[in-house]
Amino acid sequence: MKDILAKLGIEDVNQGASTGSWLDCKGTLLESVSPIDGQVLARIQQCEMGEYAQVMDTAAKAFQEWRMWPAPKRGEIVRQLGEELRAHKEELAALVTMEMGKILQEGRGEVQEMIDICDFATGMSRQLYGLTTHSERARHRMFEQWHPLGIIGVITAFNFPVAVWSWNTTLALICGDVVVWKPSSKTPLTAVACQKIAEKVLKRNGVPDGVCSLIIGKGSSVGDALVRDARVPLISATGSTPMGKRLAAIVGERLGRTILELGGNNAIIVTPNADLSLAIPNIAFGAIGTAGQRCTSTRRIIVHESIHDTLVEKLAAAYKTVSIGDPLQDGVLMGPLVDQGAVKDLQNAIVKVKAEGGTMVCGGEVLSGPGYESGCYVTPSIALVKNEYEIVQEETFAPLLYIIKYSGSVEDAIALQNGVPQGLSSSIFTNHFIESETFLSAMGSDCGIANVNLGTSGAEIGLAFGGEKDTGGGRESGSDVWKCYMRRQSNTLNWSGKVALAQGISFDM
């Protein structure tokens, strides 16, 4: 572990604020504790309001220069960031695993996602297209163009401690914005590592301090200040729905913009026309991957009564084969939850399931003994429930999978799937053309992501990522999401030499 930390520039005590140059922070020490073994990896001297003010002043100044760099030149910086991430892929993936707990294969996948979005954003830097259209007035030209927005505040969660930063930062940079990043206090070291990797690229290209900044500190102080800061036109935040609602109200009061990626309560519909040999492994990965701590983790299975018992039997058998342990080790499929608080949330949810009349099929035990000393390891669980249970309507951020039986048509299953407050990711397993088309139609899934014959997690960077309803409505990553980080300007140019008003208005003087 020490070798990995050293290669990424992580020291025993690290400063919690950087503008491209590290500041001398005055806050209390924050310990980064690995859920693998409960050991302290390193410490952070947290940022306080004095350092926050310095970061924001530097970012505001940097924006004045950075916005005038040509977009393809900004794209070249992002391309080089991707190359630097390639060079540090193994070390950064291992740090993600050490600090957050996901298995190493998933850590590598998360860093690869960062590399992929760098490639995507580099190409997009030459495609920030506006449009032209025809005016009703002779010898007038009408067009639209896009301009940089300003300082982008990025608030990330522990479960994807680096990928979500890269989704926002790479697009913001090619659009001419500057970024201030507030990471989760549960995963501060990955943020320090990413900042140091980015600094290498920025400094050798003469990019001014403040284009990429980092603040690690208490949410009640520097986090709240970032959200309230009128110099920040856009806050992109990933986290729980209650957090998002509070943040949206604060930013909305000052008429700022938000990109919100909040809770998911993702369902997979399994119809009688499904291939169960395809469905079972997809369900297992969706529910167990990242120990059930993805926003796109599979939470609910809505299965037709004719195949309900078969699916439950096969899924329970598959769960018994899952190896649980040190996520750095080959062959382990599920590592620990992020901390003991997450374990308690799982245990409390299981109590509520039973109180409301649900039945546990398997799992939910807290593991102890050699290799499980951190107290963060559990067995993945399956419960038979009804969709209307109060606990089922909530998101439990843990490997707890609900099985819900339906009868009737695919429309009945879709109604159950949509019958929760969240609307992030969804899936259907069927080989029936009409069922799949119904699911993808306007009367089908109400989620931002809808898949056929694959699970709810594992989205690629090419499409926009995000969901509806209590998931917040935000979009990140691919497609035309770059527009979120820019301001649209409508332009009309008069080359007639005459006064010409629209709508036939005459105003003679």
Secondary structure by P-SEA (a helix, b strand, c coil): caaaaaaaccccccccccccccccccccccccccccccccccccccccaaaaaaaaaaaaaaaaccccccaaaaaaaaaaaaaaaaaaaaaaaaaaaaaccccaaaaaaaaaaaaaaaaaaaaaccccccbbbbbcccccccbbbbbbbcbbbbbbccccccaaaaaaaaaaaaabbbbbbbcccccaaaaaaaaaaaaaaaaaaccccccbbbbbcccccaaaaaaacccccbbbbbccaaaaaaaaaaaaaaccccccbbbbbbbbbbccccaaaaaaaaaaaaacccccccccccccccccccaaaaaaaaaaaaaaaccccccccccccccccccaaaaaaaaaaaaaaaaabbbbccccccccccccccccccccbbbbbccccccccccccccbbbbbbbcccaaaaaaaaaccccccccccccccaaaaaaaacccccccccccccccccccccccccccccccccccccccccccccbbbbbbbbbccccccccccccccc
